[in-house]
Amino acid sequence: MNKILLAVLLPVLLGFLSCQTKQTQDNQAEKQASKVTVLIEYADSTIKVSRQPFGIRVSRLGMHVVAVSRRKNVEFILKGNSSEGSFKVYSDHPFALRLNGVQLFNPEGPAINIQSAQHTLIVLTPETQNILKDGSLYALPPKGEQMNACIFSEGNLIFYGSGNLLIKGNYKHALYSRGYLKLAENCDIRVSEAKKDGFHVLGDIIIEGGQLNINAADDGIKSAGNITVNNGDIVVKAIKKDGSEGLECSLLTVNGGQMRVLAYDDAINTARELIINGGSVYCYSLYNDGIDSNGSIHINGGLVVSSG
């Protein structure tokens, strides 16, 4: 039933990926539906791959899997456990990555390494617990590649599905994206620890709802673009050192949901503007501002409590 539902919803979900005018050129690619599935199952010291269709090559070194895809409409499914494993993917087209009860710890790099500038739809299978951890020291990446987070992506990320995801960033960030990030309304994501930022995103961040709990040593959620919160229950804690901020971005818009942010430095820091239209926002700073906007602040509705 879940596979049927996913097949129906994917064209719609991938269409949601365009969140700014500058991204409209990607619309056609975003509407691709997932048709080809590749199951990768980690178990003890073995890895089982269901099949390798034409245009997809899956290789392994120890418990580390590398997938190269030239095809459209592909869904990779990860399940099982590995204490020394990871998944790395190169893709010419947007694809889906389903976490179906997988636990991966990579002591030498990211647990999930997406070396593709294409859109990635990460599906959290309902009623599953997924755990991803990276190591405190990384091996040198191949020439021309970057990696600095437990979940690393060169492209846009959208999370969908009601399964649970626990991320622990032992090296730097828990999640890093060079594109934008979107969380669908039913996601349940927890960052138990991040040595630097919980989420570090170069593009915009849109949170449609769900549960998000982040504990970070540096910034909880950091975006070089804008952050929009439409709904959900968000808890951010960044209190471990001077300069640690809860949310940092250019423009923060809160339309609904509940946000609770506790930080050593500013709980919320916007470079340009803060707009609150609804929801509940609780901001607490131990040593600086509850809310710090370097531009304007507009409170049009909702409940705002700030202490600093």
Steps between C-alpha positions, in 0.01 A plus 500: 500500500785737590669438166177578317451816703856610434461445128191720503645773720850531359410713198322741735772498763775557252300790365517662845877521475499836325478754781642810331476655152869433443424126528221486241737367235504176697122446487499250218759282673319522831186340360668171421333203669697217653466182291824302541585374848833374628500340845825514697496299822778517759543194722802421719793490256293453186305724266220377279402692188169397346595583142696738284278614213652640183648841568563433869823365645535409867842417642630443850822526696456322828164622629513824303266516200541727198217531248533668162174566317450629145129419504190701578229394745718306745436418865778361718377317812731462800434260786696301756791585729871567465749634754749581223279579203382785281308582184638729231322587178570676173195569284434685175132541586274564803447184704337369818684352797280297734621432854322180595630421847871562441776566752833614359815614677790609283813561710682663206242727336132574439243229555311635196710674235306644205750616239229617263371851434160351412199495731483221757173389659580324829207283608470393864299178486209507749553308826876473454791630708798620298832596661794668325837584657833612364849483647698772677778479239446480123717335240613725216223533238563438130636801313233759434257364759390648829356333808444651842182350646332175595252566218676691224339612176620701204138565398155575635344274765138431583401272787167319494342220703398434859789275598755611760849624416777550756818677386823540693768725351827407666725682250334833419139543391219249536357601159652714226345596168641720228145542369179558690326285761133420545336296777152366426224526756535151651876468549650404836868596507732528797860619511634357825835674461692710250859612554422813299158579345194278516378603153734703278331590172625735229153548351159557655333281763126428506343312791144390427446323831589186690744464788850650496734487797858627469785508752811666357832631631510793258182618321181297511366591155708718268393609153678733260154568358155524659314278746122453485310313772142416408425249776653238724658461841858628494746484788852640457771500765842661443655589835845343505720799415524872440359588159260206481169617352168323465383609155705714264386611155425800280119505528298294747126464443284316754145425386406235755613221726699521820867593531706473818856626467767512771844638413822620661507802265199626301207260494385644165729709281382635165721703271211668322152450642279306742130449423266319740148444369388223734604214722686511830862611523697465823857636489745485787862615497741435785738788425362709213174578317192286485425656161757695298405639160748714311207628297131527580266297722132451412270321746160465332360221716580203716670489838856621552701460822860620497751511783864602485 
